[in-house]
Amino acid sequence: MIDRGQAPVESSGVDPVDGWLAAALALLITLVLIMAELTDAGQRHWWAAHPLTTDTVAGLLVLLVTVLVVNQLLTRRQAGQRGHAVAVQAAILVAQAARSVRAASSVTGRIGRPRRRL
């Protein structure tokens, strides 16, 4: 595979930066709505006159932020578990290599000792 200098992609096929960008976008939308409501009386009255829309938008924003936070936490946990799994696999390979060296040295009696020159 050719390395084109791209950021590493998670095994799920999603770039880890995408989660942070989505969280920042959700936070920006929330802050814009809050600032607009505080500064614009017309918009404040519109939201007051449409309670179902207000509740729906607020609920969706809370749900979006919650899902994004949980997703980031799970991604970090999976990265930690992946590191532990790689370490365990490496330890297994080292143990197998040591066992192979012992088995070969018991058969030939030469492994681990310098060769004699004739």
N, C-alpha and C positions, 0 to 999 in steps of 0.2 A: 504494500500500500504506500502511496506517495504522501509524504507529509507536506501539506500546503500551508503550514503555520497557523492552522485553525485551532481554536480552543478545544480541549478534550470534551467529548460528548459522553454523557452518562450512558449506561447500558440500556436504559429505557429509550434512548434516542432523543432525549431532551437536553438541551444545553443548560447547565446549572445557572447561568446568568439570566436566562429567561424568567425564572421564578422571581428573582430580585427585581427585574424590570417590571414584571406584572404587579408586584407588591408596591413598587414606587408609583406606578400608574394609578393603582387603586387609592393609594394615599393622596396623590395629587388631586384626583377627582373629588375625593371626600373633602379635602381642604378648600377646593374651589367652591364647592356647594356651600360649605359653612361660611366662607367669606362673602359669597354672593348673598346669602340669606341675611347676614348681619348688616350688610351695607345697602341692600336694595329692598325698600319697603314694598314695592310692587311684587317682587318675587316672593317675599315673606308672606304676603296676602294670598298669592296664588297657591303656595304650598299649604297654607292654612285652609284654603277652600277645597283642596283635593287631598283629603286624609288617606285614602286608599293608595293613591300614587305615592304619597310621602312615605307611608309605611312600607310599601313594596320596594322603593328605591333604597330606603334605609336598611331593610332586611337583606337585600341583595348585596349591598356594600359590606355589611357585617359578615355575611356568608363568604363573600369573595376574600376578604382579608383573613378570615379564619382558615379557609381552605389553603390559601397561600402560605400561611405560617406553619400549618401542620405539614404541608408538602415539604417545606424547607427543613423542618426538623427531621422528618423521615429520611430525606436525602442525606443529611449529615449522619444520621445513625447508620444508614446503609453503607456509607463510605467508611465509617469506623469498623463495621462488621466485615467489610470486604478486606480491609487491612489485616484483621485478625485471621481471616480465612487464608490469605496469602502466606502469613507467617506460619500457620499450622502446616500448610502444604509444603513449605520450604523445610520445616523440621522433619516431616515425614521423608522427604527426598534425601536429606542428610543422613537420617537413620538407615535408610535403604542402601545408600552408598557405603556407609561404614560396614554394614552387614555383608555387602558384596566384596569389599576389600578383605574382610576377615575370612570369608569363604575361599576367595582366590588364593590368599596367602597360605591357608591351611593345605590347599591342594598342591601348589607349586613350591612353597617354602621359600620363595625368592622375593616376593613383594615386600617392600619395606626395607630390604637389605640392598646394599650396593652390589652391582654385578661384578663378577671377577673377570679380570682381563686375562686373555691367554697369551 
